[in-house]
Amino acid sequence: MPLSEHEQRLLEEMERSLYQNDADFVAKVGGKRARPAYRSIVLGVLVAVVGIAVLVTGVFVQLPIIGILGFVVMFAGVLLAIAPGKRVAIDPDAAAASGTSGKPSRGQPGFMDRMNDRWDKRQDGQG
């Protein structure tokens, strides 16, 4: 179900406010994901297949140590294959050009500023 125009505007205001107020958080969590690391996926699958072969060999020759070693190699291959790709940091100039950072237009306070003001008014009324 698509968002209404009002919801989209609120979401955009929240994003702008996040970029403006919590730059450290955005730098840690945000960022574009790079392409998947195909090399590590292929290498991980190959290592897992070798691990399975060693595991089956260990069972066939009835040597538990070879089977355990095969399992460890197979597990390492799977971990290598599913490891996440590297992230690319957000370029502040690109973010400014795309309009994702900056102050809200028309001189109006942003969404988070209004929410903070409402919270302060509630706290003043209670205390």
Secondary structure, 3 states (H helix, E strand, C coil): CCCCHHHHHHHHHHHHHHHHHCHHHHHHHCCEECCCCHHHHHHHHHHHHHHHHHHHHHHHCCCHHHHHHHHHHHHHHHHHHHCCCCEECCCHHHHHHHCCCCCCHHHCCCHHHHHHHHHHHHHHHHC
